[in-house]
């Protein structure tokens, strides 16, 4: 009995980029005001006031919120900037 070999369809560049995407997640803390977090998200992440406010409220109520999506290489400097502004963030 011979086994037929099936070849997998090659991964396209677009599919590879999607699989390389991660989330930058803001972690809640009790040290910073809503206004500080909102202003920092606008400055560091380029969020609009509405985006920053929504992320801040979600983070406050759920304990965390994904604030950016992309490849690790792009998320890492944003995370470092958030840490420099004393906000907690992880890449997942």
Long-range contacts (C-beta under 8 A, 24 or more apart in sequence): 17-71, 20-71, 20-72, 21-69, 21-70, 21-71, 22-69, 22-70, 22-71, 22-72, 22-75, 22-91, 22-92, 23-66, 23-68, 23-69, 23-75, 23-91, 23-92, 24-66, 24-67, 24-68, 24-69, 24-70, 24-75, 24-78, 24-79, 24-82, 24-89, 24-90, 24-91, 25-64, 25-65, 25-66, 25-67, 25-89, 25-90, 25-91, 25-92, 26-55, 26-59, 26-64, 26-65, 26-66, 26-67, 26-82, 26-87, 26-88, 26-89, 27-59, 27-63, 27-64, 27-88, 27-89, 27-90, 28-59, 28-60, 28-62, 28-63, 28-64, 28-88, 29-87, 29-88, 31-86, 32-86, 32-87, 34-60, 37-87, 40-82, 40-85, 40-87, 41-67, 44-78, 44-81, 44-82, 44-85, 45-78, 66-92
